[in-house]
Amino acid sequence: MSLAVVQENLAYLLRGTVSTAALAGGVILLGTVAGLLVGLLRFVPSAPARAAVTAIVEVVRATPLLLLLFFIFFGLPAVGLRIPTWPAAVLALSLWMTANTSEVVRGAVQSIPRGQTEAARSTGLTTVQALRFVILPQALRRMLPPFVGLCTILVKDTSLAAIIGVFELTRAAQESIERTLHPFELYLTAAALYFALCFPLSLLAERAERRLQRP
Amino acid sequence: MYAFDPGAVWRGFPYLLEGAGLTVLISSTAMLLAIGLGLLVALLSQAGGRLGRGVVRAYIEVFRNTPLLIQIFIVYFGLPQVGLRLSPFLSGLSALTLYAAAYNAEIFRAGLEAVPRGQHEAARSTGLSPLQTARYVVVPQAVRICLPALGNNLISLVKNSALVSTIGMVELMFVANDISFNNFRSFEIYGATALLYVLLVLGLSRGLALAERRLRVAT
């Protein structure tokens, strides 16, 4: 154990942390927008379209993220589609985030009683208006806790990008370890930095959940 | 134009199936251990007073708010530095178990709290000891409440177990990497591997839904 090693490499690890935060932030932004859209696609009137969207979402959700990442980074070049490390990581993580966010959207929208839609429609609102002004405002409140939980998982899962060589916190730790040969201290420091990113999110999710329970 | 080679999948398939079997074995072993450990931890937080609750809270929060990959690396690369050298198999298994147990402990804690207080009191007043009350009255009810969440955790564990391939523990993801780095048919092999994971996860969630329905009827 040597604290000096941690001290010497802390600045480098912090650079990795900033990179992790940027990667996670970008993916959360992309995944949330796409996830909302895909989530709403699961309520389109055409049954085959709904089935197709559901099937794609289920396949992405059932595949380990590492496999998704390897498929994009190692598998697609085999068919002539070569994607560099950063875009490959963003693509894999965004697919994951989109699929899971869409599931959160679906669950929340379905949890709103059918009577709400019927009442809105009978007051003369169109289907889209009913969704926009009646269902979504209620559903958004219910989406918040699971969505924040999803963001926590995403921040943790950005660590997988290190495996294909993206520079972020885990990669920064690996590089520092290659120089210093002190894996124990440096991985623990990386864990502490991840904790600093994720724990506030977890608390936020918990608070949102408690708020939802209150009438 | 890329020529798709189904033969690559055909030749690799027996190995992939073997890998899938190992994935099932590893995740179910880790889950069984994690259920035991999670229950123990949850009971400790109920019975251990303020210190016990604090320790349990810290364990749960630390393991749930740091990446599993880092936890695996700490066990496999970090612990040898302080004198504890575990094989890839034991490293992977213990990291997966500790990670899943943190989630299970939180699930059990919530489940135990969901059992009405009156159940404790009624059991105690019929003359059962605190241990008997937990064993025969509270835990059986809590487990039933916890089952759906435990099932979801098992499904996550099956997918998360792919991460132990990074330290050389042989399972489905490791086999897929091994084959595709040798025959360069990564598109076909990873595609087939994804299919196996999807079948595994969908089969599991169907089975769990069935088990849940059975248990509900039994009450």
Interface residues (C-beta under 8 A of the other chain):
Chain A: M1 E58 V59 A62 T63 P64 L65 L66 L67 L68 F70 F71 F74 G75 L76 P77 A78 V79 G80 T152 K156 D157 S159 L160 A162 I163 T170 A173 I177 H182 P183 F184 Y187 L188 A190 A191 Y194 F195 C198 F199 S202
Chain B: Y2 E61 V62 R64 N65 T66 P67 L68 L69 I70 Q71 F73 I74 F77 G78 L79 Q81 V82 K159 N160 S161 A162 L163 S165 T166 M173 A176 N177 S180 F184 R185 S186 F187 I189 Y190 G191 T193 A194 Y197 V198 L200 V201 L202
